[in-house]
Amino acid sequence: MIIVAGWFTLTNLDEEDTIVAKPWVETPIDFEKVKANTSKIVTILSDNDPYVPIAETTNIFREKLGAEVIIEKQKGHFSREDKITKLPVLLEKFLELV
């Protein structure tokens, strides 16, 4: 499993985005079940993502899921608005998994 800009809590959301994210934020995750059904977890985060608190998110991915955490520099939330249309590390990690 490869997760890009994954999160457990979010920051800096406007009211509409808060409403949209609410079901995901409030739904508990069974970390043991996730680990039991996934052989490897990789998450790719950005050091300047305005929505994902990087330290907290990194800790949860590592401690609760045993994930490999990759921190990219200055990629925002990996969106077109952040001018991110290619992510070579994602392809690299995908090819390692197949």
N, CA, C and O atoms as a Tinker XYZ file with bonds, in Angstrom:
   392  protein
     1  N      0.846000   -1.159000    0.000000    73     2
     2  CA     0.000000    0.000000    0.000000    64     1     3
     3  C      0.899000    1.232000    0.000000    63     2     4     5
     4  O      1.832000    1.335000    0.797000    81     3
     5  N      0.609000    2.155000   -0.896000    73     3     6
     6  CA     1.318000    3.424000   -0.925000    64     5     7
     7  C      0.291000    4.532000   -0.714000    63     6     8     9
     8  O     -0.717000    4.603000   -1.417000    81     7
     9  N      0.559000    5.386000    0.254000    73     7    10
    10  CA    -0.356000    6.463000    0.610000    64     9    11
    11  C      0.363000    7.789000    0.396000    63    10    12    13
    12  O      1.439000    8.012000    0.952000    81    11
    13  N     -0.225000    8.663000   -0.401000    73    11    14
    14  CA     0.353000    9.975000   -0.667000    64    13    15
    15  C     -0.475000   11.030000    0.062000    63    14    16    17
    16  O     -1.692000   11.103000   -0.103000    81    15
    17  N      0.202000   11.842000    0.866000    73    15    18
    18  CA    -0.440000   12.920000    1.634000    64    17    19
    19  C     -1.526000   12.375000    2.561000    63    18    20    21
    20  O     -2.550000   13.021000    2.784000    81    19
    21  N     -1.287000   11.184000    3.094000    73    19    22
    22  CA    -2.242000   10.590000    4.028000    64    21    23
    23  C     -2.295000   11.368000    5.329000    63    22    24    25
    24  O     -1.356000   12.081000    5.681000    81    23
    25  N     -3.398000   11.223000    6.034000    73    23    26
    26  CA    -3.566000   11.988000    7.265000    64    25    27
    27  C     -4.466000   11.256000    8.242000    63    26    28    29
    28  O     -5.234000   10.363000    7.884000    81    27
    29  N     -4.337000   11.669000    9.480000    73    27    30
    30  CA    -5.211000   11.180000   10.547000    64    29    31
    31  C     -5.985000   12.351000   11.151000    63    30    32    33
    32  O     -7.109000   12.188000   11.627000    81    31
    33  N     -5.371000   13.528000   11.126000    73    31    34
    34  CA    -6.029000   14.781000   11.488000    64    33    35
    35  C     -5.624000   15.804000   10.428000    63    34    36    37
    36  O     -4.612000   15.648000    9.745000    81    35
    37  N     -6.427000   16.836000   10.310000    73    35    38
    38  CA    -6.161000   17.871000    9.307000    64    37    39
    39  C     -6.128000   19.242000    9.960000    63    38    40    41
    40  O     -6.743000   19.463000   11.004000    81    39
    41  N     -5.406000   20.155000    9.335000    73    39    42
    42  CA    -5.333000   21.530000    9.818000    64    41    43
    43  C     -5.650000   22.480000    8.668000    63    42    44    45
    44  O     -5.618000   22.088000    7.501000    81    43
    45  N     -5.950000   23.703000    8.999000    73    43    46
    46  CA    -6.129000   24.788000    8.018000    64    45    47
    47  C     -7.243000   24.543000    7.007000    63    46    48    49
    48  O     -7.150000   25.008000    5.871000    81    47
    49  N     -8.284000   23.830000    7.392000    73    47    50
    50  CA    -9.392000   23.593000    6.474000    64    49    51
    51  C    -10.430000   24.707000    6.566000    63    50    52    53
    52  O    -10.661000   25.273000    7.634000    81    51
    53  N    -11.050000   25.011000    5.430000    73    51    54
    54  CA   -12.182000   25.924000    5.480000    64    53    55
    55  C    -13.409000   25.119000    5.917000    63    54    56    57
    56  O    -13.331000   23.902000    6.089000    81    55
    57  N    -14.515000   25.791000    6.090000    73    55    58
    58  CA   -15.716000   25.135000    6.625000    64    57    59
    59  C    -16.196000   23.997000    5.722000    63    58    60    61
    60  O    -16.549000   22.926000    6.215000    81    59
    61  N    -16.212000   24.220000    4.418000    73    59    62
    62  CA   -16.677000   23.190000    3.488000    64    61    63
    63  C    -15.787000   21.950000    3.533000    63    62    64    65
    64  O    -16.289000   20.827000    3.573000    81    63
    65  N    -14.463000   22.150000    3.526000    73    63    66
    66  CA   -13.547000   21.008000    3.586000    64    65    67
    67  C    -13.655000   20.268000    4.912000    63    66    68    69
    68  O    -13.493000   19.048000    4.956000    81    67
    69  N    -13.923000   20.984000    5.981000    73    67    70
    70  CA   -14.111000   20.351000    7.288000    64    69    71
    71  C    -15.313000   19.412000    7.256000    63    70    72    73
    72  O    -15.263000   18.310000    7.801000    81    71
    73  N    -16.375000   19.847000    6.624000    73    71    74
    74  CA   -17.580000   19.011000    6.514000    64    73    75
    75  C    -17.292000   17.780000    5.660000    63    74    76    77
    76  O    -17.703000   16.672000    6.008000    81    75
    77  N    -16.591000   17.967000    4.547000    73    75    78
    78  CA   -16.272000   16.849000    3.654000    64    77    79
    79  C    -15.373000   15.836000    4.363000    63    78    80    81
    80  O    -15.567000   14.631000    4.205000    81    79
    81  N    -14.405000   16.296000    5.133000    73    79    82
    82  CA   -13.448000   15.406000    5.794000    64    81    83
    83  C    -14.000000   14.742000    7.052000    63    82    84    85
    84  O    -13.444000   13.748000    7.519000    81    83
    85  N    -15.067000   15.268000    7.596000    73    83    86
    86  CA   -15.597000   14.803000    8.886000    64    85    87
    87  C    -15.781000   13.285000    8.979000    63    86    88    89
    88  O    -15.348000   12.700000    9.971000    81    87
    89  N    -16.403000   12.613000    7.993000    73    87    90
    90  CA   -16.575000   11.160000    8.129000    64    89    91
    91  C    -15.250000   10.410000    8.254000    63    90    92    93
    92  O    -15.172000    9.423000    8.986000    81    91
    93  N    -14.219000   10.856000    7.558000    73    91    94
    94  CA   -12.923000   10.181000    7.625000    64    93    95
    95  C    -12.219000   10.484000    8.942000    63    94    96    97
    96  O    -11.586000    9.605000    9.528000    81    95
    97  N    -12.327000   11.704000    9.399000    73    95    98
    98  CA   -11.671000   12.091000   10.651000    64    97    99
    99  C    -12.294000   11.354000   11.838000    63    98   100   101
   100  O    -11.595000   10.975000   12.777000    81    99
   101  N    -13.601000   11.156000   11.788000    73    99   102
   102  CA   -14.309000   10.576000   12.930000    64   101   103
   103  C    -14.390000    9.052000   12.898000    63   102   104   105
   104  O    -14.790000    8.445000   13.892000    81   103
   105  N    -14.028000    8.430000   11.803000    73   103   106
   106  CA   -14.108000    6.969000   11.710000    64   105   107
   107  C    -12.826000    6.350000   12.264000    63   106   108   109
   108  O    -11.741000    6.617000   11.747000    81   107
   109  N    -12.934000    5.531000   13.303000    73   107   110
   110  CA   -11.734000    4.918000   13.876000    64   109   111
   111  C    -11.082000    3.935000   12.896000    63   110   112   113
   112  O    -11.766000    3.300000   12.094000    81   111
   113  N     -9.778000    3.821000   12.971000    73   111   114
   114  CA    -9.022000    2.906000   12.122000    64   113   115
   115  C     -8.562000    1.729000   12.967000    63   114   116   117
   116  O     -7.994000    1.916000   14.043000    81   115
   117  N     -8.801000    0.539000   12.492000    73   115   118
   118  CA    -8.314000   -0.672000   13.146000    64   117   119
   119  C     -6.917000   -0.942000   12.600000    63   118   120   121
   120  O     -6.759000   -1.646000   11.602000    81   119
   121  N     -5.918000   -0.386000   13.249000    73   119   122
   122  CA    -4.540000   -0.473000   12.761000    64   121   123
   123  C     -4.057000   -1.916000   12.658000    63   122   124   125
   124  O     -3.329000   -2.258000   11.726000    81   123
   125  N     -4.446000   -2.747000   13.586000    73   123   126
   126  CA    -4.017000   -4.147000   13.544000    64   125   127
   127  C     -4.602000   -4.861000   12.325000    63   126   128   129
   128  O     -3.925000   -5.668000   11.688000    81   127
   129  N     -5.833000   -4.567000   12.010000    73   127   130
   130  CA    -6.468000   -5.174000   10.841000    64   129   131
   131  C     -5.800000   -4.693000    9.549000    63   130   132   133
   132  O     -5.598000   -5.474000    8.619000    81   131
   133  N     -5.464000   -3.420000    9.501000    73   131   134
   134  CA    -4.763000   -2.881000    8.325000    64   133   135
   135  C     -3.433000   -3.597000    8.155000    63   134   136   137
   136  O     -3.108000   -4.055000    7.059000    81   135
   137  N     -2.666000   -3.695000    9.224000    73   135   138
   138  CA    -1.352000   -4.358000    9.145000    64   137   139
   139  C     -1.484000   -5.823000    8.754000    63   138   140   141
   140  O     -0.654000   -6.344000    8.009000    81   139
   141  N     -2.513000   -6.485000    9.248000    73   139   142
   142  CA    -2.705000   -7.911000    8.952000    64   141   143
   143  C     -3.053000   -8.154000    7.487000    63   142   144   145
   144  O     -2.848000   -9.256000    6.978000    81   143
   145  N     -3.571000   -7.145000    6.811000    73   143   146
   146  CA    -4.006000   -7.299000    5.427000    64   145   147
   147  C     -3.114000   -6.582000    4.417000    63   146   148   149
   148  O     -3.463000   -6.469000    3.242000    81   147
   149  N     -1.981000   -6.106000    4.874000    73   147   150
   150  CA    -1.073000   -5.362000    4.005000    64   149   151
   151  C      0.358000   -5.794000    4.310000    63   150   152   153
   152  O      0.796000   -5.736000    5.459000    81   151
   153  N      1.078000   -6.224000    3.290000    73   151   154
   154  CA     2.440000   -6.694000    3.540000    64   153   155
   155  C      3.430000   -5.559000    3.740000    63   154   156   157
   156  O      4.414000   -5.719000    4.463000    81   155
   157  N      3.188000   -4.411000    3.109000    73   155   158
   158  CA     4.091000   -3.272000    3.265000    64   157   159
   159  C      3.286000   -1.994000    3.091000    63   158   160   161
   160  O      2.403000   -1.909000    2.238000    81   159
   161  N      3.607000   -0.998000    3.919000    73   159   162
   162  CA     2.954000    0.304000    3.828000    64   161   163
   163  C      4.028000    1.367000    3.662000    63   162   164   165
   164  O      4.994000    1.423000    4.422000    81   163
   165  N      3.841000    2.197000    2.665000    73   163   166
   166  CA     4.728000    3.330000    2.414000    64   165   167
   167  C      3.846000    4.568000    2.370000    63   166   168   169
   168  O      2.798000    4.561000    1.725000    81   167
   169  N      4.259000    5.620000    3.045000    73   167   170
   170  CA     3.537000    6.883000    2.932000    64   169   171
   171  C      4.498000    7.967000    2.491000    63   170   172   173
   172  O      5.642000    8.037000    2.940000    81   171
   173  N      4.008000    8.799000    1.611000    73   171   174
   174  CA     4.803000    9.898000    1.074000    64   173   175
   175  C      4.142000   11.195000    1.534000    63   174   176   177
   176  O      2.979000   11.461000    1.227000    81   175
   177  N      4.903000   11.992000    2.272000    73   175   178
   178  CA     4.409000   13.250000    2.824000    64   177   179
   179  C      5.281000   14.398000    2.334000    63   178   180   181
   180  O      6.403000   14.194000    1.871000    81   179
   181  N      4.745000   15.603000    2.446000    73   179   182
   182  CA     5.517000   16.790000    2.080000    64   181   183
   183  C      5.812000   17.612000    3.324000    63   182   184   185
   184  O      4.986000   17.709000    4.232000    81   183
   185  N      6.997000   18.199000    3.352000    73   183   186
   186  CA     7.392000   18.987000    4.522000    64   185   187
   187  C      6.658000   20.327000    4.628000    63   186   188   189
   188  O      6.779000   21.016000    5.641000    81   187
   189  N      5.901000   20.702000    3.598000    73   187   190
   190  CA     5.144000   21.952000    3.680000    64   189   191
   191  C      3.662000   21.765000    3.329000    63   190   192   193
   192  O      3.021000   22.685000    2.820000    81   191
   193  N      3.128000   20.584000    3.601000    73   191   194
   194  CA     1.708000   20.335000    3.363000    64   193   195
   195  C      0.906000   21.203000    4.339000    63   194   196   197
   196  O      1.075000   21.081000    5.552000    81   195
   197  N      0.037000   22.076000    3.821000    73   195   198
   198  CA    -0.693000   22.969000    4.721000    64   197   199
   199  C     -1.790000   22.282000    5.535000    63   198   200   201
   200  O     -2.297000   22.854000    6.500000    81   199
   201  N     -2.155000   21.062000    5.151000    73   199   202
   202  CA    -3.273000   20.381000    5.801000    64   201   203
   203  C     -2.867000   19.229000    6.712000    63   202   204   205
   204  O     -3.605000   18.871000    7.630000    81   203
   205  N     -1.698000   18.648000    6.463000    73   203   206
   206  CA    -1.276000   17.452000    7.184000    64   205   207
   207  C     -0.173000   17.805000    8.181000    63   206   208   209
   208  O      0.922000   18.195000    7.776000    81   207
   209  N     -0.452000   17.671000    9.487000    73   207   210
   210  CA     0.589000   17.925000   10.484000    64   209   211
   211  C      1.662000   16.823000   10.412000    63   210   212   213
   212  O      1.439000   15.697000   10.857000    81   211
   213  N      2.807000   17.163000    9.856000    73   211   214
   214  CA     3.800000   16.164000    9.455000    64   213   215
   215  C      4.363000   15.357000   10.630000    63   214   216   217
   216  O      4.505000   14.140000   10.508000    81   215
   217  N      4.682000   15.980000   11.744000    73   215   218
   218  CA     5.286000   15.239000   12.864000    64   217   219
   219  C      4.300000   14.217000   13.422000    63   218   220   221
   220  O      4.650000   13.051000   13.606000    81   219
   221  N      3.084000   14.646000   13.687000    73   219   222
   222  CA     2.053000   13.748000   14.228000    64   221   223
   223  C      1.747000   12.611000   13.245000    63   222   224   225
   224  O      1.654000   11.448000   13.636000    81   223
   225  N      1.594000   12.963000   11.978000    73   223   226
   226  CA     1.260000   11.968000   10.961000    64   225   227
   227  C      2.382000   10.956000   10.791000    63   226   228   229
   228  O      2.132000    9.755000   10.695000    81   227
   229  N      3.609000   11.437000   10.755000    73   227   230
   230  CA     4.770000   10.548000   10.637000    64   229   231
   231  C      4.801000    9.558000   11.792000    63   230   232   233
   232  O      4.996000    8.360000   11.585000    81   231
   233  N      4.610000   10.056000   13.003000    73   231   234
   234  CA     4.633000    9.181000   14.185000    64   233   235
   235  C      3.555000    8.107000   14.124000    63   234   236   237
   236  O      3.822000    6.947000   14.436000    81   235
   237  N      2.354000    8.476000   13.730000    73   235   238
   238  CA     1.264000    7.490000   13.679000    64   237   239
   239  C      1.551000    6.438000   12.615000    63   238   240   241
   240  O      1.399000    5.243000   12.871000    81   239
   241  N      1.967000    6.869000   11.418000    73   239   242
   242  CA     2.271000    5.896000   10.372000    64   241   243
   243  C      3.371000    4.932000   10.820000    63   242   244   245
   244  O      3.268000    3.728000   10.585000    81   243
   245  N      4.405000    5.442000   11.454000    73   243   246
   246  CA     5.513000    4.579000   11.879000    64   245   247
   247  C      5.117000    3.681000   13.045000    63   246   248   249
   248  O      5.328000    2.469000   13.003000    81   247
   249  N      4.543000    4.280000   14.086000    73   247   250
   250  CA     4.264000    3.534000   15.312000    64   249   251
   251  C      3.064000    2.598000   15.189000    63   250   252   253
   252  O      3.119000    1.466000   15.669000    81   251
   253  N      2.001000    3.042000   14.567000    73   251   254
   254  CA     0.770000    2.239000   14.507000    64   253   255
   255  C      0.738000    1.284000   13.317000    63   254   256   257
   256  O      0.095000    0.236000   13.379000    81   255
   257  N      1.437000    1.646000   12.220000    73   255   258
   258  CA     1.350000    0.829000   11.014000    64   257   259
   259  C      2.696000    0.279000   10.550000    63   258   260   261
   260  O      2.750000   -0.488000    9.588000    81   259
   261  N      3.777000    0.659000   11.217000    73   259   262
   262  CA     5.090000    0.184000   10.800000    64   261   263
   263  C      5.448000    0.624000    9.391000    63   262   264   265
   264  O      6.181000   -0.070000    8.686000    81   263
   265  N      4.937000    1.767000    8.983000    73   263   266
   266  CA     5.112000    2.245000    7.611000    64   265   267
   267  C      6.495000    2.849000    7.380000    63   266   268   269
   268  O      7.124000    3.397000    8.286000    81   267
   269  N      6.933000    2.730000    6.155000    73   267   270
   270  CA     8.086000    3.490000    5.685000    64   269   271
   271  C      7.557000    4.883000    5.353000    63   270   272   273
   272  O      6.607000    5.017000    4.581000    81   271
   273  N      8.156000    5.905000    5.922000    73   271   274
   274  CA     7.708000    7.281000    5.698000    64   273   275
   275  C      8.758000    8.010000    4.871000    63   274   276   277
   276  O      9.935000    8.051000    5.231000    81   275
   277  N      8.318000    8.579000    3.764000    73   275   278
   278  CA     9.184000    9.361000    2.890000    64   277   279
   279  C      8.695000   10.802000    2.940000    63   278   280   281
   280  O      7.515000   11.074000    2.719000    81   279
   281  N      9.608000   11.721000    3.231000    73   279   282
   282  CA     9.249000   13.130000    3.296000    64   281   283
   283  C      9.879000   13.846000    2.110000    63   282   284   285
   284  O     11.101000   13.938000    1.992000    81   283
   285  N      9.023000   14.344000    1.244000    73   283   286
   286  CA     9.458000   15.122000    0.088000    64   285   287
   287  C      9.536000   16.595000    0.476000    63   286   288   289
   288  O      8.808000   17.049000    1.358000    81   287
   289  N     10.400000   17.323000   -0.171000    73   287   290
   290  CA    10.589000   18.748000    0.127000    64   289   291
   291  C      9.698000   19.609000   -0.769000    63   290   292   293
   292  O      9.657000   19.439000   -1.988000    81   291
   293  N      8.987000   20.536000   -0.128000    73   291   294
   294  CA     8.255000   21.592000   -0.828000    64   293   295
   295  C      7.279000   21.085000   -1.896000    63   294   296   297
   296  O      7.254000   21.610000   -3.009000    81   295
   297  N      6.485000   20.077000   -1.565000    73   295   298
   298  CA     5.511000   19.536000   -2.512000    64   297   299
   299  C      4.071000   19.885000   -2.128000    63   298   300   301
   300  O      3.136000   19.453000   -2.802000    81   299
   301  N      3.879000   20.660000   -1.057000    73   299   302
   302  CA     2.526000   21.032000   -0.655000    64   301   303
   303  C      1.684000   19.803000   -0.365000    63   302   304   305
   304  O      2.119000   18.887000    0.334000    81   303
   305  N      0.467000   19.791000   -0.910000    73   303   306
   306  CA    -0.433000   18.649000   -0.717000    64   305   307
   307  C     -0.454000   17.772000   -1.971000    63   306   308   309
   308  O     -1.416000   17.043000   -2.213000    81   307
   309  N      0.627000   17.850000   -2.772000    73   307   310
   310  CA     0.799000   17.033000   -3.979000    64   309   311
   311  C     -0.338000   17.259000   -4.982000    63   310   312   313
   312  O     -0.829000   16.305000   -5.586000    81   311
   313  N     -0.748000   18.489000   -5.156000    73   311   314
   314  CA    -1.866000   18.789000   -6.038000    64   313   315
   315  C     -1.418000   19.639000   -7.230000    63   314   316   317
   316  O     -0.302000   20.157000   -7.261000    81   315
   317  N     -2.310000   19.765000   -8.196000    73   315   318
   318  CA    -2.028000   20.649000   -9.340000    64   317   319
   319  C     -1.826000   22.079000   -8.862000    63   318   320   321
   320  O     -0.998000   22.811000   -9.404000    81   319
   321  N     -2.587000   22.473000   -7.845000    73   319   322
   322  CA    -2.423000   23.816000   -7.295000    64   321   323
   323  C     -1.004000   24.028000   -6.757000    63   322   324   325
   324  O     -0.492000   25.147000   -6.751000    81   323
   325  N     -0.387000   22.946000   -6.313000    73   323   326
   326  CA     0.994000   23.002000   -5.820000    64   325   327
   327  C      1.989000   22.748000   -6.952000    63   326   328   329
   328  O      3.193000   22.637000   -6.723000    81   327
   329  N      1.463000   22.658000   -8.186000    73   327   330
   330  CA     2.272000   22.417000   -9.387000    64   329   331
   331  C      2.967000   21.049000   -9.372000    63   330   332   333
   332  O      4.055000   20.883000   -9.925000    81   331
   333  N      2.319000   20.085000   -8.731000    73   331   334
   334  CA     2.850000   18.723000   -8.698000    64   333   335
   335  C      2.029000   17.875000   -9.670000    63   334   336   337
   336  O      0.864000   17.572000   -9.415000    81   335
   337  N      2.649000   17.502000  -10.778000    73   335   338
   338  CA     1.975000   16.648000  -11.759000    64   337   339
   339  C      2.707000   15.325000  -11.940000    63   338   340   341
   340  O      2.188000   14.400000  -12.565000    81   339
   341  N      3.900000   15.242000  -11.398000    73   339   342
   342  CA     4.672000   14.000000  -11.421000    64   341   343
   343  C      5.300000   13.799000  -10.054000    63   342   344   345
   344  O      5.678000   14.753000   -9.373000    81   343
   345  N      5.402000   12.538000   -9.673000    73   343   346
   346  CA     6.006000   12.216000   -8.382000    64   345   347
   347  C      6.880000   10.981000   -8.562000    63   346   348   349
   348  O      6.433000    9.864000   -8.301000    81   347
   349  N      8.121000   11.170000   -9.004000    73   347   350
   350  CA     8.996000   10.034000   -9.307000    64   349   351
   351  C      9.155000    9.038000   -8.165000    63   350   352   353
   352  O      9.247000    7.836000   -8.413000    81   351
   353  N      9.190000    9.506000   -6.922000    73   351   354
   354  CA     9.355000    8.593000   -5.794000    64   353   355
   355  C      8.168000    7.631000   -5.692000    63   354   356   357
   356  O      8.331000    6.498000   -5.241000    81   355
   357  N      6.986000    8.067000   -6.104000    73   355   358
   358  CA     5.817000    7.200000   -6.095000    64   357   359
   359  C      6.001000    6.053000   -7.086000    63   358   360   361
   360  O      5.739000    4.898000   -6.749000    81   359
   361  N      6.438000    6.355000   -8.277000    73   359   362
   362  CA     6.690000    5.312000   -9.265000    64   361   363
   363  C      7.779000    4.363000   -8.783000    63   362   364   365
   364  O      7.656000    3.146000   -8.922000    81   363
   365  N      8.835000    4.919000   -8.221000    73   363   366
   366  CA     9.936000    4.098000   -7.698000    64   365   367
   367  C      9.432000    3.116000   -6.643000    63   366   368   369
   368  O      9.754000    1.929000   -6.700000    81   367
   369  N      8.655000    3.594000   -5.693000    73   367   370
   370  CA     8.144000    2.739000   -4.620000    64   369   371
   371  C      7.145000    1.717000   -5.163000    63   370   372   373
   372  O      7.130000    0.570000   -4.718000    81   371
   373  N      6.317000    2.124000   -6.116000    73   371   374
   374  CA     5.374000    1.200000   -6.739000    64   373   375
   375  C      6.106000    0.053000   -7.412000    63   374   376   377
   376  O      5.731000   -1.109000   -7.255000    81   375
   377  N      7.134000    0.375000   -8.151000    73   375   378
   378  CA     7.898000   -0.662000   -8.859000    64   377   379
   379  C      8.602000   -1.622000   -7.886000    63   378   380   381
   380  O      8.809000   -2.792000   -8.206000    81   379
   381  N      8.964000   -1.126000   -6.713000    73   379   382
   382  CA     9.562000   -1.991000   -5.696000    64   381   383
   383  C      8.541000   -3.003000   -5.161000    63   382   384   385
   384  O      8.910000   -4.110000   -4.769000    81   383
   385  N      7.287000   -2.632000   -5.146000    73   383   386
   386  CA     6.237000   -3.474000   -4.583000    64   385   387
   387  C      5.697000   -4.522000   -5.544000    63   386   388   389
   388  O      5.128000   -5.526000   -5.116000    81   387
   389  N      5.874000   -4.293000   -6.848000    73   387   390
   390  CA     5.300000   -5.233000   -7.815000    64   389   391
   391  C      6.280000   -6.339000   -8.185000    63   390   392
   392  O      5.951000   -7.212000   -8.988000    81   391
